[in-house]
Amino acid sequence: MTATTAASAAEHAYTVVRDGILDGTFQLGARLPEEEVATRAGVSRTPVREALRRLAAEGFVTFAPNRGAQVASWTAADLEEIFQLRALLESHAAGQAATRITPTQLVELHCLADDMERAADRATTRALDRIAERNTAFHRTILVATGSRRLRSLLETVIVVPLVHRTFHRYTPAALRRSMHHHRELLAAFEAGDATWAASVMRTHVLAARAVLLGERPT
C-alpha cells in the first residue's frame, strides 16, 4: 500500500466513524472494536488505528484499559464545563471576527442563516439535522474569520458537542426562534464591526444552548 493509499484509507475510516458518531449510529459510550470498524469502512485495521487516534485527539473517542476505543461521553459536569469554555472562548472569537470578517465570509454566514431559518420552518427530523450541520458551519466560519489558528484549535472539538448530542432535537419552537434570532443579531454586529456587541450576543447564544442541553429551565 502506498503512502497516498494509506492516507486515503485512514481518512475514509475517520469519516465513517465520525459520521457514525454524529448521526447516532455509534452511541455515546459505545465500544469501537478495530475489526468492526475496519469491516464497516472496508479497510484494514492499520488505517482504523490512525483514524481512532485522530478522533481521540479531537475529543470524539476515548481509550480505556482493556476496553480499547469507545465513543466519548460526557457527564452533566463535563457539559457544564464545556459550555462555560465555549461561552468564554466563542464570545472572544466573535469579538475578534467582528473586526476581521471579510465580505465573502459575511455572505457565507447570511446563506447559512437563511438555510437554517428555512429548515426551522419545517422542523422535521431531517430539517433539524440540517440546522445542526449548518449551525456548526456557521460557528466554524466565525472561527476562520478570527484569523487565529490557535483559537480554532481550542474550539474545534467543543463546538461539535451539541451536534453529537443532537441538541436541536431538544429545542422547543420558541427556543429555535431565539437561536435563529441570535444568528441574525450576530450578523448585524459583524456588519457594524462592533466587537463588544458580537461578543455579548455570542455569549448569550452559547449559554442559551447550554440551558437547552442541560434542561436548566423551560425553553
Secondary structure as GFF3:
##gff-version 3
##sequence-region A 1 219
A	DSSP	alpha_helix	3	22	.	.	.	ID=ss1
A	DSSP	alpha_helix	34	41	.	.	.	ID=ss2
A	DSSP	alpha_helix	45	57	.	.	.	ID=ss3
A	DSSP	beta_strand	61	64	.	.	.	ID=ss4
A	DSSP	beta_strand	68	71	.	.	.	ID=ss5
A	DSSP	alpha_helix	76	100	.	.	.	ID=ss6
A	DSSP	alpha_helix	103	122	.	.	.	ID=ss7
A	DSSP	alpha_helix	125	146	.	.	.	ID=ss8
A	DSSP	alpha_helix	149	155	.	.	.	ID=ss9
A	DSSP	three_ten_helix	158	160	.	.	.	ID=ss10
A	DSSP	alpha_helix	161	164	.	.	.	ID=ss11
A	DSSP	three_ten_helix	167	170	.	.	.	ID=ss12
A	DSSP	alpha_helix	173	192	.	.	.	ID=ss13
A	DSSP	alpha_helix	195	214	.	.	.	ID=ss14
###
